[in-house]
Amino acid sequence: MGVCNAGLPRGLQECRRYWHASLYVSTASRDRSVGGMETQLRDGVSVADPDHSLLSYLRIQAAEDPQKLLGRRLTAWVTEFGFPTCDAMTAKGMFSCVSPEVQAAYHVRAMIEGLFSQVSSWCVYEMADDGNDLSNAEQNFGLVQSAESGFRPKPAFYAIRRIATLLGTSWHPLEGRRPRLESAPGSVSGPLWKESGSATASTTKGIQMYWFRTDAGYTGFIWYAGPYSETVTVRRLEWPSAPATLFTSKPRLIDIVSGRTLASDLRSQGDTLIIDRIPISSRPIAIQIRTLSHTTS
């Protein structure tokens, strides 16, 4: 993953761009917050805290380091981020090979965290595979297959397109009173999501949830952090003091990796909006709730 700090003097900016671009592979494929292995000093990069998370890396690059050196925050650009769909049995080197479905899940999990952190530019590495040799990881980072394979899209291509469709052209991270998750009857036990910034919050394990305000209403993304797993846990979403325009809406639950629409049931209890039995797994689920003015569009 390459992270470039916008606003630095040109020479320093170019230096940092070059230095970080050379490290994108180890960070992107090993970041525990989006499913990779723990990053070690031998990998050529340190994220400078024990959490080894993408969010901590972005915070250090955009806020903490610039504040110390320049006395102000900077905008972070993620210039290279990817996961190779190579053959784990034959591929050699520092790369962690993943299946096309896992590639899609990891891409969108990281992108959502980046957008919520207001990264200015998020550049996927890369658009198309360089070749068809599954034992060569560098040939298999694409969102689509190689030219020889007709540029056939992988699941990650469609997953990223679904995020773009859900968020639209105008969105921002939701502030103030946000939805929360509670245990649902018959659910698998596990850690509940906590407000970002709390002392016990972690982006490398447990349930993650990020909400955005869009032109059409509200869109949230939920998944279980850590290495990819087929385990599913069920939770109930509660939104205290939810906007009144949402109570007549029909929420959409979408598996971002497959595009499948999931069953959903919205109800109210006083001024609290409730969606029961949301299945949460390694694959991000999107919850789209349109405001009253957009429910018929």
Phi and psi restraints in degrees (value plus and minus 20) as a CYANA .aco file:
   2 GLY   PHI    -121.2   -81.2
   2 GLY   PSI     107.6   147.6
   3 VAL   PHI    -138.9   -98.9
   3 VAL   PSI     101.3   141.3
   4 CYS   PHI    -135.1   -95.1
   4 CYS   PSI     113.9   153.9
   5 ASN   PHI    -112.7   -72.7
   5 ASN   PSI      90.1   130.1
   6 ALA   PHI     -89.6   -49.6
   6 ALA   PSI     119.7   159.7
   7 GLY   PHI      84.9   124.9
   7 GLY   PSI     -28.5    11.5
   8 LEU   PHI     -93.6   -53.6
   8 LEU   PSI     136.5   176.5
   9 PRO   PHI     -73.5   -33.5
   9 PRO   PSI     126.5   166.5
  10 ARG   PHI     -72.9   -32.9
  10 ARG   PSI     -67.6   -27.6
  11 GLY   PHI     -81.3   -41.3
  11 GLY   PSI     -65.0   -25.0
  12 LEU   PHI     -88.8   -48.8
  12 LEU   PSI     -57.7   -17.7
  13 GLN   PHI     -82.0   -42.0
  13 GLN   PSI     -64.9   -24.9
  14 GLU   PHI     -84.1   -44.1
  14 GLU   PSI     -59.7   -19.7
  15 CYS   PHI     -81.7   -41.7
  15 CYS   PSI     -66.4   -26.4
  16 ARG   PHI     -87.3   -47.3
  16 ARG   PSI     -57.0   -17.0
  17 ARG   PHI     -80.2   -40.2
  17 ARG   PSI     -65.6   -25.6
  18 TYR   PHI     -85.1   -45.1
  18 TYR   PSI     -64.4   -24.4
  19 TRP   PHI     -83.8   -43.8
  19 TRP   PSI     -66.3   -26.3
  20 HIS   PHI     -93.3   -53.3
  20 HIS   PSI     -55.7   -15.7
  21 ALA   PHI     -80.3   -40.3
  21 ALA   PSI     -50.5   -10.5
  22 SER   PHI     -94.0   -54.0
  22 SER   PSI     -27.6    12.4
  23 LEU   PHI    -131.7   -91.7
  23 LEU   PSI     -17.1    22.9
  24 TYR   PHI     -80.7   -40.7
  24 TYR   PSI     -53.3   -13.3
  25 VAL   PHI     -86.3   -46.3
  25 VAL   PSI     -70.4   -30.4
  26 SER   PHI     -85.9   -45.9
  26 SER   PSI     -59.2   -19.2
  27 THR   PHI     -91.6   -51.6
  27 THR   PSI     -67.1   -27.1
  28 ALA   PHI     -84.4   -44.4
  28 ALA   PSI     -59.7   -19.7
  29 SER   PHI    -108.1   -68.1
  29 SER   PSI     -28.8    11.2
  30 ARG   PHI    -138.6   -98.6
  30 ARG   PSI     -23.4    16.6
  31 ASP   PHI     -87.7   -47.7
  31 ASP   PSI      98.0   138.0
  32 ARG   PHI     -86.2   -46.2
  32 ARG   PSI     -44.7    -4.7
  33 SER   PHI     -88.0   -48.0
  33 SER   PSI     -44.1    -4.1
  34 VAL   PHI    -134.4   -94.4
  34 VAL   PSI      -9.3    30.7
  35 GLY   PHI      98.0   138.0
  35 GLY   PSI     -27.4    12.6
  36 GLY   PHI    -102.3   -62.3
  36 GLY   PSI    -196.6  -156.6
  37 MET   PHI    -100.1   -60.1
  37 MET   PSI     149.4   189.4
  38 GLU   PHI     -86.9   -46.9
  38 GLU   PSI     115.6   155.6
  39 THR   PHI    -100.9   -60.9
  39 THR   PSI     111.4   151.4
  40 GLN   PHI    -135.4   -95.4
  40 GLN   PSI     144.7   184.7
  41 LEU   PHI     -79.8   -39.8
  41 LEU   PSI     -53.5   -13.5
  42 ARG   PHI     -85.4   -45.4
  42 ARG   PSI     -37.5     2.5
  43 ASP   PHI     -95.6   -55.6
  43 ASP   PSI     -26.9    13.1
  44 GLY   PHI      73.2   113.2
  44 GLY   PSI     -15.1    24.9
  45 VAL   PHI    -171.8  -131.8
  45 VAL   PSI     123.4   163.4
  46 SER   PHI    -142.8  -102.8
  46 SER   PSI     111.3   151.3
  47 VAL   PHI    -106.2   -66.2
  47 VAL   PSI     -16.9    23.1
  48 ALA   PHI      50.2    90.2
  48 ALA   PSI      -8.0    32.0
  49 ASP   PHI    -170.3  -130.3
  49 ASP   PSI     141.3   181.3
  50 PRO   PHI     -92.1   -52.1
  50 PRO   PSI     -30.0    10.0
  51 ASP   PHI     -97.3   -57.3
  51 ASP   PSI     -43.0    -3.0
  52 HIS   PHI      31.1    71.1
  52 HIS   PSI      24.0    64.0
  53 SER   PHI    -130.0   -90.0
  53 SER   PSI     134.9   174.9
  54 LEU   PHI     -81.9   -41.9
  54 LEU   PSI     -62.7   -22.7
  55 LEU   PHI     -83.6   -43.6
  55 LEU   PSI     -57.8   -17.8
  56 SER   PHI     -87.6   -47.6
  56 SER   PSI     -57.0   -17.0
  57 TYR   PHI     -83.9   -43.9
  57 TYR   PSI     -64.0   -24.0
  58 LEU   PHI     -85.6   -45.6
  58 LEU   PSI     -59.0   -19.0
  59 ARG   PHI     -83.0   -43.0
  59 ARG   PSI     -63.1   -23.1
  60 ILE   PHI     -84.2   -44.2
  60 ILE   PSI     -63.6   -23.6
  61 GLN   PHI     -91.2   -51.2
  61 GLN   PSI     -59.5   -19.5
  62 ALA   PHI    -113.8   -73.8
  62 ALA   PSI     -44.5    -4.5
  63 ALA   PHI    -140.4  -100.4
  63 ALA   PSI     -81.2   -41.2
  64 GLU   PHI     -88.4   -48.4
  64 GLU   PSI     -71.8   -31.8
  65 ASP   PHI     -84.1   -44.1
  65 ASP   PSI     -69.0   -29.0
  66 PRO   PHI     -80.9   -40.9
  66 PRO   PSI     -55.8   -15.8
  67 GLN   PHI     -83.7   -43.7
  67 GLN   PSI     -58.9   -18.9
  68 LYS   PHI     -89.7   -49.7
  68 LYS   PSI     -61.7   -21.7
  69 LEU   PHI    -108.7   -68.7
  69 LEU   PSI     -54.5   -14.5
  70 LEU   PHI    -138.5   -98.5
  70 LEU   PSI     -31.7     8.3
  71 GLY   PHI      58.0    98.0
  71 GLY   PSI      -2.3    37.7
  72 ARG   PHI    -178.1  -138.1
  72 ARG   PSI     142.8   182.8
  73 ARG   PHI    -101.7   -61.7
  73 ARG   PSI     139.4   179.4
  74 LEU   PHI    -148.5  -108.5
  74 LEU   PSI     143.0   183.0
  75 THR   PHI    -107.1   -67.1
  75 THR   PSI     112.6   152.6
  76 ALA   PHI    -111.1   -71.1
  76 ALA   PSI     117.6   157.6
  77 TRP   PHI    -137.4   -97.4
  77 TRP   PSI     105.4   145.4
  78 VAL   PHI    -114.7   -74.7
  78 VAL   PSI      89.9   129.9
  79 THR   PHI    -117.0   -77.0
  79 THR   PSI     -37.7     2.3
  80 GLU   PHI    -171.9  -131.9
  80 GLU   PSI     102.6   142.6
  81 PHE   PHI    -170.2  -130.2
  81 PHE   PSI     103.9   143.9
  82 GLY   PHI    -186.6  -146.6
  82 GLY   PSI     146.4   186.4
  83 PHE   PHI    -155.6  -115.6
  83 PHE   PSI     109.8   149.8
  84 PRO   PHI    -106.5   -66.5
  84 PRO   PSI     116.2   156.2
  85 THR   PHI    -113.0   -73.0
  85 THR   PSI      36.9    76.9
  86 CYS   PHI    -113.5   -73.5
  86 CYS   PSI    -199.2  -159.2
  87 ASP   PHI    -111.9   -71.9
  87 ASP   PSI      92.5   132.5
  88 ALA   PHI     -83.1   -43.1
  88 ALA   PSI     -43.1    -3.1
  89 MET   PHI     -99.5   -59.5
  89 MET   PSI     -49.3    -9.3
  90 THR   PHI    -133.8   -93.8
  90 THR   PSI     -42.9    -2.9
  91 ALA   PHI     -92.2   -52.2
  91 ALA   PSI     119.0   159.0
  92 LYS   PHI    -138.0   -98.0
  92 LYS   PSI     140.9   180.9
  93 GLY   PHI      92.7   132.7
  93 GLY   PSI    -179.1  -139.1
  94 MET   PHI    -110.5   -70.5
  94 MET   PSI     -19.6    20.4
  95 PHE   PHI    -104.7   -64.7
  95 PHE   PSI     128.4   168.4
  96 SER   PHI    -124.0   -84.0
  96 SER   PSI      88.7   128.7
  97 CYS   PHI     -94.1   -54.1
  97 CYS   PSI     124.2   164.2
  98 VAL   PHI    -155.6  -115.6
  98 VAL   PSI     142.6   182.6
  99 SER   PHI     -96.6   -56.6
  99 SER   PSI     143.2   183.2
 100 PRO   PHI     -77.8   -37.8
 100 PRO   PSI     -57.4   -17.4
 101 GLU   PHI     -88.4   -48.4
 101 GLU   PSI     -60.6   -20.6
 102 VAL   PHI     -87.9   -47.9
 102 VAL   PSI     -58.5   -18.5
 103 GLN   PHI     -75.5   -35.5
 103 GLN   PSI     -64.9   -24.9
 104 ALA   PHI     -83.1   -43.1
 104 ALA   PSI     -65.2   -25.2
 105 ALA   PHI     -82.4   -42.4
 105 ALA   PSI     -65.5   -25.5
 106 TYR   PHI     -87.4   -47.4
 106 TYR   PSI     -58.9   -18.9
 107 HIS   PHI     -79.8   -39.8
 107 HIS   PSI     -70.6   -30.6
 108 VAL   PHI     -93.1   -53.1
 108 VAL   PSI     -52.7   -12.7
 109 ARG   PHI     -80.5   -40.5
 109 ARG   PSI     -66.3   -26.3
 110 ALA   PHI     -88.1   -48.1
 110 ALA   PSI     -60.9   -20.9
 111 MET   PHI     -83.2   -43.2
 111 MET   PSI     -61.2   -21.2
 112 ILE   PHI     -82.8   -42.8
 112 ILE   PSI     -64.0   -24.0
 113 GLU   PHI     -80.9   -40.9
 113 GLU   PSI     -60.5   -20.5
 114 GLY   PHI     -85.9   -45.9
 114 GLY   PSI     -64.1   -24.1
 115 LEU   PHI     -84.7   -44.7
 115 LEU   PSI     -59.7   -19.7
 116 PHE   PHI     -84.4   -44.4
 116 PHE   PSI     -52.0   -12.0
 117 SER   PHI    -102.3   -62.3
 117 SER   PSI     -15.2    24.8
 118 GLN   PHI      41.9    81.9
 118 GLN   PSI      20.5    60.5
 119 VAL   PHI     -81.5   -41.5
 119 VAL   PSI     112.5   152.5
 120 SER   PHI     -90.5   -50.5
 120 SER   PSI     -59.5   -19.5
 121 SER   PHI    -162.4  -122.4
 121 SER   PSI     108.2   148.2
 122 TRP   PHI    -138.1   -98.1
 122 TRP   PSI      90.3   130.3
 123 CYS   PHI    -129.4   -89.4
 123 CYS   PSI      97.1   137.1
 124 VAL   PHI     -96.1   -56.1
 124 VAL   PSI     119.3   159.3
 125 TYR   PHI    -130.0   -90.0
 125 TYR   PSI      90.4   130.4
 126 GLU   PHI    -158.5  -118.5
 126 GLU   PSI    -199.7  -159.7
 127 MET   PHI     -88.9   -48.9
 127 MET   PSI     -68.4   -28.4
 128 ALA   PHI    -149.5  -109.5
 128 ALA   PSI     128.0   168.0
 129 ASP   PHI     -80.0   -40.0
 129 ASP   PSI     126.9   166.9
 130 ASP   PHI    -102.0   -62.0
 130 ASP   PSI     -37.8     2.2
 131 GLY   PHI    -189.8  -149.8
 131 GLY   PSI    -185.3  -145.3
 132 ASN   PHI    -138.1   -98.1
 132 ASN   PSI     -10.3    29.7
 133 ASP   PHI    -104.8   -64.8
 133 ASP   PSI      84.7   124.7
 134 LEU   PHI     -90.5   -50.5
 134 LEU   PSI     -34.0     6.0
 135 SER   PHI    -105.5   -65.5
 135 SER   PSI     -25.6    14.4
 136 ASN   PHI    -130.1   -90.1
 136 ASN   PSI      81.2   121.2
 137 ALA   PHI     -78.7   -38.7
 137 ALA   PSI     -58.1   -18.1
 138 GLU   PHI     -81.8   -41.8
 138 GLU   PSI     -41.0    -1.0
 139 GLN   PHI    -104.3   -64.3
 139 GLN   PSI     -22.9    17.1
 140 ASN   PHI    -146.7  -106.7
 140 ASN   PSI       8.0    48.0
 141 PHE   PHI    -104.9   -64.9
 141 PHE   PSI     -27.7    12.3
 142 GLY   PHI     -86.9   -46.9
 142 GLY   PSI     134.9   174.9
 143 LEU   PHI     -98.4   -58.4
 143 LEU   PSI     -39.9     0.1
 144 VAL   PHI    -148.7  -108.7
 144 VAL   PSI     142.2   182.2
 145 GLN   PHI     -93.5   -53.5
 145 GLN   PSI     158.0   198.0
 146 SER   PHI     -91.4   -51.4
 146 SER   PSI     150.0   190.0
 147 ALA   PHI     -79.1   -39.1
 147 ALA   PSI     -58.1   -18.1
 148 GLU   PHI     -83.4   -43.4
 148 GLU   PSI     -44.8    -4.8
 149 SER   PHI    -119.3   -79.3
 149 SER   PSI      -7.6    32.4
 150 GLY   PHI      56.9    96.9
 150 GLY   PSI       1.4    41.4
 151 PHE   PHI      33.2    73.2
 151 PHE   PSI      19.8    59.8
 152 ARG   PHI     -86.7   -46.7
 152 ARG   PSI     105.6   145.6
 153 PRO   PHI     -84.9   -44.9
 153 PRO   PSI     122.7   162.7
 154 LYS   PHI    -111.7   -71.7
 154 LYS   PSI     147.1   187.1
 155 PRO   PHI     -74.2   -34.2
 155 PRO   PSI     -51.6   -11.6
 156 ALA   PHI     -83.3   -43.3
 156 ALA   PSI     -54.6   -14.6
 157 PHE   PHI     -80.0   -40.0
 157 PHE   PSI     -68.9   -28.9
 158 TYR   PHI     -90.5   -50.5
 158 TYR   PSI     -55.6   -15.6
 159 ALA   PHI     -83.1   -43.1
 159 ALA   PSI     -64.6   -24.6
 160 ILE   PHI     -86.5   -46.5
 160 ILE   PSI     -57.0   -17.0
 161 ARG   PHI     -84.0   -44.0
 161 ARG   PSI     -54.8   -14.8
 162 ARG   PHI     -85.7   -45.7
 162 ARG   PSI     -59.0   -19.0
 163 ILE   PHI     -80.9   -40.9
 163 ILE   PSI     -64.9   -24.9
 164 ALA   PHI     -80.8   -40.8
 164 ALA   PSI     -60.4   -20.4
 165 THR   PHI     -87.4   -47.4
 165 THR   PSI     -61.8   -21.8
 166 LEU   PHI     -88.8   -48.8
 166 LEU   PSI     -59.4   -19.4
 167 LEU   PHI    -103.4   -63.4
 167 LEU   PSI     -48.8    -8.8
 168 GLY   PHI      52.5    92.5
 168 GLY   PSI    -178.0  -138.0
 169 THR   PHI    -118.4   -78.4
 169 THR   PSI     -28.9    11.1
 170 SER   PHI    -157.6  -117.6
 170 SER   PSI      93.2   133.2
 171 TRP   PHI    -174.7  -134.7
 171 TRP   PSI     142.2   182.2
 172 HIS   PHI    -175.7  -135.7
 172 HIS   PSI     133.2   173.2
 173 PRO   PHI     -76.9   -36.9
 173 PRO   PSI     118.4   158.4
 174 LEU   PHI     -96.4   -56.4
 174 LEU   PSI     106.5   146.5
 175 GLU   PHI    -125.8   -85.8
 175 GLU   PSI     152.1   192.1
 176 GLY   PHI      59.4    99.4
 176 GLY   PSI    -170.6  -130.6
 177 ARG   PHI     -93.0   -53.0
 177 ARG   PSI      94.0   134.0
 178 ARG   PHI    -129.5   -89.5
 178 ARG   PSI     145.8   185.8
 179 PRO   PHI     -81.8   -41.8
 179 PRO   PSI     136.9   176.9
 180 ARG   PHI    -150.3  -110.3
 180 ARG   PSI     142.7   182.7
 181 LEU   PHI    -132.0   -92.0
 181 LEU   PSI     117.7   157.7
 182 GLU   PHI    -146.3  -106.3
 182 GLU   PSI     141.1   181.1
 183 SER   PHI     -85.3   -45.3
 183 SER   PSI     124.2   164.2
 184 ALA   PHI    -130.3   -90.3
 184 ALA   PSI     131.1   171.1
 185 PRO   PHI     -74.8   -34.8
 185 PRO   PSI     111.0   151.0
 186 GLY   PHI      59.9    99.9
 186 GLY   PSI      -9.9    30.1
 187 SER   PHI    -102.0   -62.0
 187 SER   PSI     138.9   178.9
 188 VAL   PHI     -95.6   -55.6
 188 VAL   PSI     116.0   156.0
 189 SER   PHI     -89.6   -49.6
 189 SER   PSI     130.6   170.6
 190 GLY   PHI     153.5   193.5
 190 GLY   PSI     150.4   190.4
 191 PRO   PHI     -86.0   -46.0
 191 PRO   PSI     122.3   162.3
 192 LEU   PHI    -112.3   -72.3
 192 LEU   PSI     133.4   173.4
 193 TRP   PHI     -85.9   -45.9
 193 TRP   PSI     121.6   161.6
 194 LYS   PHI    -143.3  -103.3
 194 LYS   PSI     137.8   177.8
 195 GLU   PHI     -75.1   -35.1
 195 GLU   PSI     117.5   157.5
 196 SER   PHI     -78.9   -38.9
 196 SER   PSI     118.2   158.2
 197 GLY   PHI      75.6   115.6
 197 GLY   PSI     -29.8    10.2
 198 SER   PHI     -92.9   -52.9
 198 SER   PSI     137.1   177.1
 199 ALA   PHI     -83.0   -43.0
 199 ALA   PSI     -46.8    -6.8
 200 THR   PHI    -121.5   -81.5
 200 THR   PSI     -18.7    21.3
 201 ALA   PHI     -90.9   -50.9
 201 ALA   PSI     124.7   164.7
 202 SER   PHI    -161.0  -121.0
 202 SER   PSI     118.2   158.2
 203 THR   PHI    -120.2   -80.2
 203 THR   PSI     -14.3    25.7
 204 THR   PHI    -126.7   -86.7
 204 THR   PSI     -26.0    14.0
 205 LYS   PHI    -175.2  -135.2
 205 LYS   PSI     138.2   178.2
 206 GLY   PHI      62.6   102.6
 206 GLY   PSI    -197.0  -157.0
 207 ILE   PHI     -98.0   -58.0
 207 ILE   PSI     113.6   153.6
 208 GLN   PHI    -132.9   -92.9
 208 GLN   PSI     120.2   160.2
 209 MET   PHI    -165.2  -125.2
 209 MET   PSI     107.9   147.9
 210 TYR   PHI    -152.6  -112.6
 210 TYR   PSI     112.0   152.0
 211 TRP   PHI    -138.3   -98.3
 211 TRP   PSI     124.7   164.7
 212 PHE   PHI    -149.5  -109.5
 212 PHE   PSI     124.5   164.5
 213 ARG   PHI    -112.8   -72.8
 213 ARG   PSI     107.3   147.3
 214 THR   PHI    -142.7  -102.7
 214 THR   PSI     153.7   193.7
 215 ASP   PHI     -81.6   -41.6
 215 ASP   PSI     -49.3    -9.3
 216 ALA   PHI    -110.0   -70.0
 216 ALA   PSI     -35.0     5.0
 217 GLY   PHI     131.8   171.8
 217 GLY   PSI    -137.5   -97.5
 218 TYR   PHI    -156.3  -116.3
 218 TYR   PSI     119.7   159.7
 219 THR   PHI    -153.6  -113.6
 219 THR   PSI     108.0   148.0
 220 GLY   PHI    -138.0   -98.0
 220 GLY   PSI     134.2   174.2
 221 PHE   PHI    -148.0  -108.0
 221 PHE   PSI     112.5   152.5
 222 ILE   PHI    -153.1  -113.1
 222 ILE   PSI     118.0   158.0
 223 TRP   PHI    -178.4  -138.4
 223 TRP   PSI     150.7   190.7
 224 TYR   PHI    -121.9   -81.9
 224 TYR   PSI     100.1   140.1
 225 ALA   PHI     -94.6   -54.6
 225 ALA   PSI     144.4   184.4
 226 GLY   PHI      85.6   125.6
 226 GLY   PSI    -197.0  -157.0
 227 PRO   PHI     -76.0   -36.0
 227 PRO   PSI     128.4   168.4
 228 TYR   PHI     -79.6   -39.6
 228 TYR   PSI     116.3   156.3
 229 SER   PHI    -167.5  -127.5
 229 SER   PSI     133.0   173.0
 230 GLU   PHI    -107.8   -67.8
 230 GLU   PSI     -21.8    18.2
 231 THR   PHI     -83.5   -43.5
 231 THR   PSI     117.4   157.4
 232 VAL   PHI    -140.8  -100.8
 232 VAL   PSI     112.3   152.3
 233 THR   PHI    -138.0   -98.0
 233 THR   PSI     126.2   166.2
 234 VAL   PHI    -129.5   -89.5
 234 VAL   PSI     113.9   153.9
 235 ARG   PHI    -155.3  -115.3
 235 ARG   PSI     138.0   178.0
 236 ARG   PHI    -126.1   -86.1
 236 ARG   PSI     111.5   151.5
 237 LEU   PHI    -114.5   -74.5
 237 LEU   PSI     112.4   152.4
 238 GLU   PHI    -146.2  -106.2
 238 GLU   PSI     114.9   154.9
 239 TRP   PHI    -144.3  -104.3
 239 TRP   PSI      71.3   111.3
 240 PRO   PHI     -84.9   -44.9
 240 PRO   PSI     123.1   163.1
 241 SER   PHI      32.8    72.8
 241 SER   PSI      22.1    62.1
 242 ALA   PHI     -87.6   -47.6
 242 ALA   PSI     131.1   171.1
 243 PRO   PHI     -74.2   -34.2
 243 PRO   PSI     114.9   154.9
 244 ALA   PHI     -80.4   -40.4
 244 ALA   PSI     -47.3    -7.3
 245 THR   PHI     -88.7   -48.7
 245 THR   PSI     -29.1    10.9
 246 LEU   PHI    -113.3   -73.3
 246 LEU   PSI     -34.9     5.1
 247 PHE   PHI     -91.8   -51.8
 247 PHE   PSI     -37.5     2.5
 248 THR   PHI    -122.7   -82.7
 248 THR   PSI     -10.0    30.0
 249 SER   PHI    -103.4   -63.4
 249 SER   PSI     139.7   179.7
 250 LYS   PHI    -130.4   -90.4
 250 LYS   PSI      86.5   126.5
 251 PRO   PHI     -89.7   -49.7
 251 PRO   PSI     130.1   170.1
 252 ARG   PHI    -130.6   -90.6
 252 ARG   PSI     107.7   147.7
 253 LEU   PHI    -129.1   -89.1
 253 LEU   PSI     103.8   143.8
 254 ILE   PHI    -149.5  -109.5
 254 ILE   PSI     109.0   149.0
 255 ASP   PHI     -94.6   -54.6
 255 ASP   PSI      91.4   131.4
 256 ILE   PHI     -85.3   -45.3
 256 ILE   PSI     -52.0   -12.0
 257 VAL   PHI     -93.4   -53.4
 257 VAL   PSI     -65.8   -25.8
 258 SER   PHI    -114.7   -74.7
 258 SER   PSI     -42.5    -2.5
 259 GLY   PHI      63.8   103.8
 259 GLY   PSI     -18.9    21.1
 260 ARG   PHI     -91.8   -51.8
 260 ARG   PSI     116.1   156.1
 261 THR   PHI    -105.3   -65.3
 261 THR   PSI     111.1   151.1
 262 LEU   PHI    -122.3   -82.3
 262 LEU   PSI     135.8   175.8
 263 ALA   PHI     -86.9   -46.9
 263 ALA   PSI     123.0   163.0
 264 SER   PHI    -167.1  -127.1
 264 SER   PSI     132.5   172.5
 265 ASP   PHI    -163.0  -123.0
 265 ASP   PSI      93.5   133.5
 266 LEU   PHI    -119.3   -79.3
 266 LEU   PSI     114.6   154.6
 267 ARG   PHI    -162.3  -122.3
 267 ARG   PSI     152.3   192.3
 268 SER   PHI    -147.5  -107.5
 268 SER   PSI     131.5   171.5
 269 GLN   PHI    -158.6  -118.6
 269 GLN   PSI      77.7   117.7
 270 GLY   PHI      47.1    87.1
 270 GLY   PSI    -146.8  -106.8
 271 ASP   PHI    -117.5   -77.5
 271 ASP   PSI      -4.2    35.8
 272 THR   PHI    -122.5   -82.5
 272 THR   PSI     107.2   147.2
 273 LEU   PHI    -110.4   -70.4
 273 LEU   PSI     115.2   155.2
 274 ILE   PHI    -150.0  -110.0
 274 ILE   PSI     114.4   154.4
 275 ILE   PHI    -142.2  -102.2
 275 ILE   PSI      99.0   139.0
 276 ASP   PHI    -107.0   -67.0
 276 ASP   PSI     133.3   173.3
 277 ARG   PHI      29.0    69.0
 277 ARG   PSI      46.7    86.7
 278 ILE   PHI    -111.4   -71.4
 278 ILE   PSI      99.8   139.8
 279 PRO   PHI     -99.0   -59.0
 279 PRO   PSI     102.8   142.8
 280 ILE   PHI    -137.9   -97.9
 280 ILE   PSI     110.3   150.3
 281 SER   PHI    -167.4  -127.4
 281 SER   PSI    -184.9  -144.9
 282 SER   PHI     -86.8   -46.8
 282 SER   PSI     -41.6    -1.6
 283 ARG   PHI    -107.4   -67.4
 283 ARG   PSI     101.1   141.1
 284 PRO   PHI     -78.8   -38.8
 284 PRO   PSI     116.0   156.0
 285 ILE   PHI    -127.1   -87.1
 285 ILE   PSI     112.2   152.2
 286 ALA   PHI    -118.8   -78.8
 286 ALA   PSI     117.7   157.7
 287 ILE   PHI    -137.4   -97.4
 287 ILE   PSI      93.8   133.8
 288 GLN   PHI    -128.6   -88.6
 288 GLN   PSI     101.9   141.9
 289 ILE   PHI    -141.5  -101.5
 289 ILE   PSI      93.0   133.0
 290 ARG   PHI    -105.1   -65.1
 290 ARG   PSI     126.2   166.2
 291 THR   PHI     -93.0   -53.0
 291 THR   PSI     146.3   186.3
 292 LEU   PHI     -74.7   -34.7
 292 LEU   PSI     -58.4   -18.4
 293 SER   PHI     -91.6   -51.6
 293 SER   PSI     -32.0     8.0
 294 HIS   PHI    -135.4   -95.4
 294 HIS   PSI     -18.8    21.2
 295 THR   PHI     -89.9   -49.9
 295 THR   PSI     -40.6    -0.6
 296 THR   PHI    -120.7   -80.7
 296 THR   PSI     -21.7    18.3
